Amino acid sequence: MTYIEPPLTATEIEHRLRRYLDELVALAGGPLNVFRVANLLTIELRAKIHMNDPRALAEYPEAEAILEAVANAHGLTVPVLRGKDRSKPIALARHHATWELRRRRQDFGLCKIAAWLDRSDHSTVINSLRRFNAAVAQGLHAAEIALVEDTLKCR
C-alpha cells in the first residue's frame, strides 16, 4: 500500500513557505533581500565548484564589491547607483557598473546583472553595455576604470 499525501491548501502552503523563509533568515544571520540571497547562492555554488582552490574564488569578485568600487570611482553610493535617477553622471556610472559586472562576472547572465542593478530586464543591460563600450572605444573613462581595477585588486 502506498501513501498519497492529500493536496495542500493555500494556507498550508503559505505557512510552510513562511517557516522555510524564517529558517533561511536564521541561517543567513539577518534580514534578506534578493541581492543578498543571490550573493549567498553564488558564494555557495562557487565554493562547491572550487572547493580546494582559493585562487579560483579570487578570480570572481563579489557583485556587491564591484558595485561599491564603481560607485566610489564615480563619487556615488551603491543605493544611488541602483536608484531611478537618470541624470547623466549617474546613468554613466550605472553603465560603467553594468560593464564591470559583465566583464568580471561572466557567470552572470544579462537578467542577473539587471537584477543586481534594480533594472527592469536584459534590454536595459544591453543598452548600457552598448553605450559604455562606445565610450571606452573613444578612450573615455580610463581613470574610473583604473580606479575600479585598483580597488578590486586590493581586496
PyMOL commands that set and color helices and strands:
alter all, ss='L'
color gray80, all
select helices_A, chain A and resi 10-28+34-49+54-58+63-73+78-82+88-104+110-116+122-137+142-153
alter helices_A, ss='H'
color red, helices_A
deselect
rebuild
show_as cartoon
